[in-house]
Amino acid sequence: MQLQSGTLLQGGKYKIETVLGQGGFGITYLATQVALERKVAIKEFFMKEHCNRDVATSHVSVGSQGSQELVARFRQKFVKEARMIAGLNHPHIIRIIDVFEENGTAYYVMEYMGNGSLAEYLKRNGAVRESEALHYIYQLADALKFIHQHQMNHLDIKPGNVLLDNNNNATLIDFGLSKRYDGEGHQTSTTPIGISAGYAPMEQYKQGGVSTFSPATDIYSLGATLYKLLTNETPPDASDVNDDGLPPLPPSISQSTADTIEKAMQPRRRDRPQR
């Protein structure tokens, strides 16, 4: 149900090359921005449980009336997400180039990161050196500080949502679960519920658990990401951390880094760093 290689979008402005990945809410493609002769990544809104595609025309359709209302609501959020990310001007947050609607669905165009994700990097190379892991974590922490200053939580920090550029710098992507909050800390956006086991803290499992603004939720996930980078092991589920604590880190890891992970991954939100 994916766009075929060679498909043209926006009157030939973009040409689809291949699929980079697919999730429950969208398909990401490698494409060429024809006039500038450069590679870009294009994310297409496509809820695989509800959407169908006419292979001949590339048009996306939805079955039942109930599904149409659901899909329309999430497509609107998809476009809103793209516009929101486009307003986040930070060196370690993905840059949005374009957003448009076509084929009965919506698309946004991003800069293409040719070195893949941190998750793919770990699969190829195994656990990384402490200095390298901290290099990525400092960059992600800076990106999180920036979005937290804008009253926003990412809510899905993990190696699979971090891309590496050609200079081996980290770039945060996928704001599909993110929430925005008003000045009093109350959420102003609704998002689909999603849990990345091992990276999500206890409050994300609870109904209304992230309805108020708290940077500490993202800080837990950042600590879990550092754990993964240093061990190449998926962190224990939050309930296991609550019951049994974290498994020992490799003895080569400095005490200060081990303490940082332990503080970031405290089960109770109030016991973690708050910014």
Residue pairs with C-beta under 8 A, 6 or more apart in sequence:
1 46
1 48
1 51
1 52
1 53
2 19
2 22
2 27
2 29
2 53
3 16
3 27
3 29
3 44
3 58
4 16
4 55
4 58
5 16
5 17
5 18
6 15
6 16
7 15
7 16
7 58
8 14
8 15
8 16
9 15
9 16
9 31
9 42
9 100
9 102
9 103
9 107
10 98
10 100
10 102
12 34
13 33
13 34
13 35
14 31
14 32
14 33
14 34
14 40
14 42
14 109
15 31
15 32
15 34
16 29
16 30
16 31
16 42
17 29
17 30
17 31
17 32
17 39
18 29
18 30
19 27
19 28
19 29
19 30
20 28
20 29
20 30
20 41
21 27
21 28
22 28
22 46
22 48
24 47
24 48
24 49
25 45
25 46
25 47
25 74
25 78
25 176
25 192
26 43
26 44
26 45
26 46
26 78
26 176
27 43
27 44
27 46
28 41
28 42
28 43
28 44
29 41
29 42
29 43
29 44
30 39
30 40
30 41
30 112
31 39
31 40
31 41
31 42
31 109
32 38
32 39
32 40
33 39
33 40
33 97
33 109
38 112
39 112
39 114
40 97
40 109
40 110
40 111
40 112
41 109
41 110
41 111
41 112
41 113
42 107
42 108
42 109
42 110
43 107
43 108
43 110
44 105
44 106
44 107
45 74
45 75
45 78
45 79
45 105
45 106
45 107
46 53
46 60
46 105
47 70
47 71
47 74
50 62
50 63
50 67
50 70
50 71
51 60
51 61
51 62
51 71
51 105
52 60
52 61
52 62
52 63
53 59
53 60
53 61
54 61
57 103
58 103
59 103
59 104
60 103
60 104
60 105
61 104
62 68
62 71
74 192
75 105
75 106
77 189
77 190
77 191
78 106
78 108
78 176
79 99
79 101
79 106
79 108
80 189
81 175
81 176
81 178
82 96
82 99
82 106
82 108
83 96
83 99
84 175
84 178
84 180
85 93
85 94
85 96
85 108
85 175
86 95
86 96
86 99
88 146
88 147
88 150
90 142
90 143
90 146
90 147
91 169
92 139
92 140
92 142
92 143
92 169
92 170
92 171
92 172
93 143
93 146
93 147
93 171
93 172
94 110
94 111
94 113
94 163
94 171
94 172
94 173
95 110
95 111
96 108
96 109
96 110
97 109
97 110
97 111
98 107
98 108
98 109
99 106
99 107
99 108
99 109
100 106
100 107
100 108
101 107
110 173
113 163
113 164
113 165
113 171
114 165
114 166
115 121
115 163
115 164
115 165
115 166
115 168
116 163
116 164
117 159
117 160
117 161
117 162
117 163
117 164
118 136
118 159
118 160
118 162
118 163
118 164
118 170
118 225
118 229
119 158
119 159
119 160
119 162
121 128
121 159
121 164
122 128
122 159
122 228
122 229
122 232
126 232
127 229
127 230
127 231
127 232
127 250
128 229
128 230
130 230
130 252
130 253
130 254
130 257
132 229
133 226
133 229
133 230
134 226
134 257
135 168
135 170
136 162
136 170
136 229
137 222
137 225
137 226
137 229
139 169
139 170
140 157
140 162
140 170
140 172
140 222
140 225
141 222
143 170
143 172
144 154
144 157
144 172
144 215
144 218
144 219
144 222
145 275
147 153
147 154
147 178
148 215
148 218
148 275
150 180
151 180
151 181
151 182
151 183
151 185
151 213
152 178
152 179
152 180
152 181
153 178
153 179
153 181
153 210
153 213
153 214
153 215
153 217
153 218
154 172
154 175
154 177
154 178
154 218
154 221
155 177
155 178
155 179
155 191
155 194
155 200
155 204
155 210
155 217
155 218
155 221
156 174
156 176
156 177
156 178
156 194
156 196
156 199
156 221
157 172
157 199
157 218
157 221
157 222
157 224
157 225
158 196
158 198
158 199
158 221
158 224
158 225
158 228
159 225
159 228
159 229
161 172
161 173
161 174
162 170
162 171
162 172
162 173
162 225
163 170
163 171
163 173
164 170
164 171
165 171
176 191
176 192
176 194
177 191
177 192
177 193
177 194
178 189
178 191
179 187
179 189
179 191
179 210
180 187
180 188
180 189
181 187
181 188
181 212
181 213
182 188
185 212
185 213
185 214
186 211
186 212
186 213
187 210
187 211
187 212
187 213
195 204
195 205
196 221
197 234
197 237
198 224
198 228
198 234
198 235
198 236
198 237
199 220
199 221
199 224
199 225
199 235
200 220
200 221
200 238
201 216
201 217
201 220
201 221
201 238
201 265
201 267
201 269
202 209
202 238
202 239
202 242
202 267
202 268
202 269
203 209
203 210
203 214
203 217
203 269
204 210
204 217
204 238
205 238
205 239
210 217
214 269
214 274
215 274
215 275
216 269
216 270
216 272
216 273
216 274
217 269
219 264
219 272
219 273
219 274
220 238
220 264
220 265
220 266
220 269
220 272
222 264
223 260
223 261
223 263
223 264
223 265
223 272
224 235
224 264
224 265
226 257
226 260
226 261
226 264
227 233
227 235
227 246
227 249
227 261
227 265
228 234
228 235
230 249
230 250
230 253
230 257
230 261
231 249
231 250
233 247
235 241
235 246
235 265
236 244
236 246
236 247
238 267
241 265
241 267
242 267
246 261
246 262
246 265
249 257
249 258
249 261
263 271
263 272
263 273
264 272
264 273
265 272
266 272
